[in-house]
Amino acid sequence: MINLMSAATATPQHQIKTTELVASLMHKLSPELINTICSLGVDQRYSVMENYADFLEGNPMNATSSSTTSA
């Protein structure tokens, strides 16, 4: 038997709205993929990277925190 003694959550400080994400990647995404992303019902995403959209385009990651510093 496993007893859960405690639980914690943390939200990274950087957030990007779905509309901003799609706008920054529009020239790389197909119309079908754009429609799929917009229809998921996710209004914003959180990331430990300050350059999340740039990272998705293939640029190096610029992480500002990690799982050990989030709390």
N, C-alpha and C positions, 0 to 999 in steps of 0.2 A: 504494500500500500504506500502511496506517495501523498504526503501532506504539503500543500502549498502554504508556505509561511508568509510570503509577501510577493508583491508584483509592483513593477514600476514602468512608467512610459516616459519617453522624451520625444519632443518634436524638434527636428533641426530648424535652425533660424532662417534658412533661405527657403522662400516659397516662390513658386511660379504658377501663374494662372494658366489654365488650358489654352485660353485664347492667345496669351503671349507666347506659349510654347509652339502652337501651331503657326502663328505669324512668323516666328523666327525660323521655323523649319519648312515653311510652305514651298520653297523652291526645290526642296529635296523629297517631298512626300507626294504620293499619288492622291488624286481626289478621293479615292475609295478609303485610303488610310486616314486622311483628314476627317472624313465623315465618321469613320469608326472611332477615332480618338475623341471626337466631339460628342459622340452618342454614348460614351461610357458612363456619363453622369458624374465624372470627377471634375470639380471646379478648379481645384488647385492641387499642386504636388509639393512635397517638401523634400529638400535635398541637403546633404552635408557639403555639396559643391556650390560655390557661388557662381560658377559658370556652367550650370546644368545644360542649358540649351546648346551652348558651344561644345560641350563634351559630347552631346548626342550627334553633333556634326562631325566629330572626329578630332577635335582639339584635345590637348592634354587636360587631365583633371586638375582642378584647383580646389582641393578639399580644405575646409576650414575647421572641421571637427571630425571626430571618429566615434565609434561606439564606446570607447573608454572615456571620452571626455563629455559625452552627452549624459545629462542627469538633471 
